[in-house]
Amino acid sequence: MKRLRIIGLVAAAAMVTSACTAFEGHNEVEMLNKVTAVGSPFTQQLSAEYRAYSNYELKQMYDYADALHFARKGLASADGVQVLPEPISDWDLSQKHMIELGEARARLIAAFDRGAREIIPGKSAIAQARFDCWIEQQEENWQDAEISACKSDFLRLIAEIEAELPAPQPEYTPVPVAEPTPPAVMDIREAMYLVFFDHDKSVVGEGGQSVLDAVINEVSSRQINRINVTGHTDTSGGNSYNARLASKRAENVKAALIARGIDASMVTVQAKGESELLVPTPDGTREPANRRATITFE
């Protein structure tokens, strides 16, 4: 199963999901939009924060995988469950960002242990949501404005929370944050980049260009012998037409890589048409997730 790294979408959108696991629609986000939250004031507010963020990831960023992830956290919160801030080890971060986010998470957990969820429930829930936003955006590491906004909101909120909490008892000693072990470098054969296309189009747009910039960074920093580009379509056209469209998408991605300095001999292209859907749909269905080109490495 390949892991998807930073993902972009033509029509200014991006989405991430496993290449071996079919995304089962947007049911969790839709359920979260309809559910009535119960539980404590903290879990109710946290559910509302995750609802807003999962809708943002789905409808503005087209990041289906993260929309699904945070919708599930929102549904659990809506049911009264105290879900935790994102674990540092679950995200692909640089050593610098692991330390920075690890220290931030430790401050948040320490505040929770001192009763922040009960004493300042609304602000504490927003702080957790901003931390999760920060770590998700930091892993993607290409939207500087979003990273800065989530980070600055979290740092402001955690400082306010710490100031509003009662002073800790004398015996309270914060646990030192151990320097995290750097994650193992991911096998380049497990990396995959996705470029998404508008309906019936093969032009690589602004979102796709950002993905190709990330591909160039990957190639320049790793030992890569071959780049494989595969074109795909949704099921809204006929098989032969979709095969041609998929081929055009792959060829345009290859041309854009060559324009960025990649040796043409390194790039292979193939077209799958509608034969390998990322999101299974009936025939004749327009599905943005299926209108894509995949980029893998050898």
C-alpha positions in Angstrom: 0.0 0.0 0.0 1.5 3.3 -1.1 1.5 6.3 1.1 0.4 9.6 -0.4 2.7 12.6 0.3 1.7 16.2 -0.5 -1.2 16.2 -2.9 -2.6 18.9 -5.2 -5.7 19.4 -7.3 -6.3 21.3 -10.5 -9.1 23.7 -9.9 -7.2 24.8 -6.8 -7.8 21.7 -4.7 -6.0 18.8 -3.1 -6.8 15.4 -1.7 -5.0 12.5 0.0 -6.0 8.9 0.4 -4.4 5.5 0.1 -3.8 4.2 -3.4 -5.0 0.7 -2.3 -8.1 1.7 -0.3 -11.2 3.0 -1.9 -12.6 6.2 -0.4 -16.2 5.5 0.5 -17.8 8.9 -0.2 -18.3 11.8 2.1 -20.7 10.1 4.5 -18.7 11.0 7.7 -18.6 14.7 6.8 -22.3 14.7 6.0 -23.1 12.8 9.2 -21.1 15.3 11.2 -22.9 18.2 9.6 -26.3 16.7 10.7 -25.4 15.3 14.1 -26.5 17.0 17.4 -23.5 17.0 19.7 -23.9 15.8 23.3 -21.5 15.4 26.2 -19.5 18.1 27.9 -19.2 21.7 26.8 -15.6 20.8 25.7 -16.6 17.8 23.5 -19.5 19.8 22.0 -17.3 22.7 21.1 -14.6 20.3 19.8 -17.1 18.6 17.6 -18.1 22.0 16.1 -14.4 22.8 15.4 -13.8 19.5 13.7 -17.0 20.0 11.7 -15.7 23.3 10.4 -12.2 21.9 9.6 -13.4 18.8 7.9 -15.7 20.8 5.7 -12.9 23.2 4.9 -10.6 20.2 3.9 -13.3 18.6 1.8 -15.0 21.6 0.1 -12.1 24.1 -0.3 -8.9 22.0 -0.2 -10.5 18.8 -1.7 -8.3 16.8 0.8 -10.7 13.8 1.1 -8.5 11.8 3.4 -8.0 14.5 6.0 -11.6 15.6 5.7 -12.6 12.0 6.6 -10.1 11.8 9.4 -11.2 14.9 11.2 -14.9 14.2 10.5 -14.4 10.9 12.4 -12.8 12.8 15.3 -15.8 15.2 15.2 -18.3 12.4 15.3 -16.6 10.9 18.3 -16.5 14.3 20.0 -20.2 14.8 19.2 -20.9 11.5 21.0 -19.2 12.9 24.1 -15.8 11.1 23.6 -12.7 13.1 24.6 -10.5 12.6 21.6 -6.9 13.6 22.0 -4.8 16.0 19.9 -3.0 14.4 17.0 0.0 12.2 18.0 3.3 13.6 16.7 4.4 10.1 15.5 1.4 9.8 13.1 2.7 12.6 10.9 5.6 12.8 8.5 7.5 15.8 9.9 11.0 17.1 9.9 13.1 16.9 13.1 12.7 20.6 13.7 8.9 20.4 13.4 8.7 17.2 15.4 10.4 19.0 18.3 8.3 22.2 17.9 5.0 20.4 17.7 6.0 17.9 20.4 6.6 20.8 22.8 3.3 22.4 21.8 1.3 19.2 22.3 3.0 18.7 25.7 1.8 22.1 26.8 -1.8 21.3 25.7 -1.8 18.0 27.5 -0.4 19.5 30.6 -3.2 22.2 30.5 -5.8 19.4 30.1 -4.3 17.6 33.1 -4.7 20.8 35.1 -8.5 20.9 34.3 -8.5 23.1 31.2 -11.3 21.0 29.5 -13.6 21.6 32.5 -12.5 25.2 33.5 -12.1 26.7 30.0 -13.9 24.3 27.8 -14.5 26.4 24.7 -11.1 27.9 24.4 -9.5 24.5 25.2 -11.4 22.8 22.4 -10.5 25.6 19.9 -6.8 25.2 21.0 -6.9 21.5 20.3 -8.5 22.0 16.8 -5.9 24.7 16.0 -3.1 22.3 17.0 -4.5 19.6 14.8 -4.8 22.1 11.9 -1.2 23.1 12.5 0.2 19.6 12.4 -1.8 18.6 9.3 -0.8 21.7 7.4 2.9 21.4 8.6 3.1 17.9 7.2 1.9 19.1 3.8 4.3 22.1 4.3 3.3 24.2 1.2 0.6 26.5 2.5 2.6 29.0 4.5 -0.4 31.2 5.3 -2.4 28.3 6.7 0.5 26.9 8.7 1.1 30.4 10.2 -2.5 31.0 11.0 -3.1 27.7 12.8 0.2 27.9 14.7 -0.2 31.5 15.8 -3.8 30.8 16.9 -2.7 27.8 18.9 0.2 29.6 20.6 -2.0 32.6 21.6 -4.8 30.3 22.9 -2.5 28.0 24.9 -0.8 31.0 26.5 -4.2 32.4 27.5 -5.3 29.0 28.8 -2.2 28.6 30.9 -2.7 32.1 32.3 -6.3 31.4 33.3 -5.7 28.1 35.0 -5.2 27.9 38.8 -1.5 27.7 39.7 -0.3 24.1 39.9 0.2 22.4 43.3 3.7 22.6 44.6 4.3 18.9 43.9 3.3 19.4 40.3 6.4 18.9 38.1 6.0 19.2 34.3 7.3 16.1 32.5 10.3 17.0 30.4 9.7 16.6 26.7 12.1 14.0 25.3 13.7 14.8 22.0 11.8 12.6 19.5 13.6 10.0 17.5 13.7 11.1 13.8 11.4 9.0 11.7 12.8 6.5 9.3 13.2 7.9 5.8 10.3 6.6 3.7 11.2 4.3 0.9 10.8 6.3 -2.3 8.9 3.4 -3.9 6.2 4.0 -1.3 5.7 7.7 -2.2 3.0 8.8 -4.5 1.9 12.2 -5.8 -1.5 13.0 -7.3 -2.4 15.7 -9.8 -6.1 16.2 -10.3 -7.9 17.6 -13.3 -11.2 19.4 -14.1 -13.9 17.5 -15.8 -13.0 16.6 -19.4 -9.7 18.5 -19.1 -6.1 17.6 -19.4 -4.4 20.9 -18.6 -2.2 20.9 -15.5 -3.6 23.9 -13.5 -2.3 25.9 -10.5 -2.9 23.2 -7.9 -1.2 20.5 -10.1 1.8 22.8 -10.7 2.3 23.0 -6.9 2.4 19.2 -6.8 4.9 19.1 -9.6 7.1 21.5 -7.7 7.0 19.1 -4.8 8.0 16.3 -7.1 11.0 18.2 -8.3 12.1 18.7 -4.6 11.7 15.0 -4.1 13.7 14.1 -7.1 16.5 16.6 -6.2 16.8 15.2 -2.7 16.6 11.5 -3.3 18.2 8.8 -5.5 15.5 8.3 -8.2 16.1 6.4 -11.4 12.6 6.5 -12.9 9.4 8.6 -12.7 6.2 6.8 -13.6 3.2 8.9 -14.6 -0.2 7.2 -15.0 -3.3 9.0 -16.4 -6.8 8.2 -15.1 -10.4 9.4 -15.7 -13.8 9.1 -14.1 -16.6 7.1 -15.6 -18.5 9.9 -17.3 -17.2 9.2 -20.8 -16.9 6.2 -23.1 -14.0 3.7 -22.6 -12.1 4.7 -25.7 -12.5 8.4 -25.1 -11.4 8.0 -21.5 -8.3 6.1 -22.6 -7.3 9.0 -24.9 -8.1 11.6 -22.2 -6.0 9.7 -19.6 -3.1 9.5 -22.0 -3.3 13.3 -22.6 -3.2 13.9 -18.8 -0.2 11.7 -18.4 1.6 13.3 -21.3 0.9 16.8 -20.0 2.3 15.9 -16.6 5.4 14.5 -18.3 5.8 17.7 -20.3 5.5 19.8 -17.2 8.2 17.8 -15.5 10.5 18.0 -18.5 9.9 21.8 -18.5 11.2 21.8 -14.9 14.4 20.2 -15.9 13.6 16.5 -15.6 15.4 14.3 -18.2 12.7 13.0 -20.6 14.3 9.5 -20.5 13.6 9.3 -16.8 9.8 9.6 -17.3 7.5 6.8 -18.4 3.8 7.4 -19.1 0.8 5.1 -19.3 -3.0 5.5 -19.4 -5.5 3.5 -17.4 -8.6 5.4 -18.4 -11.5 4.5 -16.0 -10.1 1.0 -15.2 -8.5 1.9 -11.8 -10.9 4.2 -9.9 -9.8 5.9 -6.7 -13.5 6.2 -5.7 -15.7 3.4 -7.1 -18.7 4.8 -8.9 -21.4 3.6 -11.4 -20.8 4.2 -15.1 -21.4 7.7 -16.3 -20.5 9.4 -12.9 -18.5 12.6 -12.6 -16.1 12.1 -9.6 -13.3 14.6 -9.0 -11.2 12.0 -7.1 -10.9 9.8 -10.2 -9.8 12.6 -12.6 -6.1 12.3 -11.9 -2.6 11.4 -12.8 -0.4 9.5 -10.4 3.3 10.0 -10.0 5.5 7.2 -8.5 9.2 6.6 -8.4 11.7 3.8 -8.8 
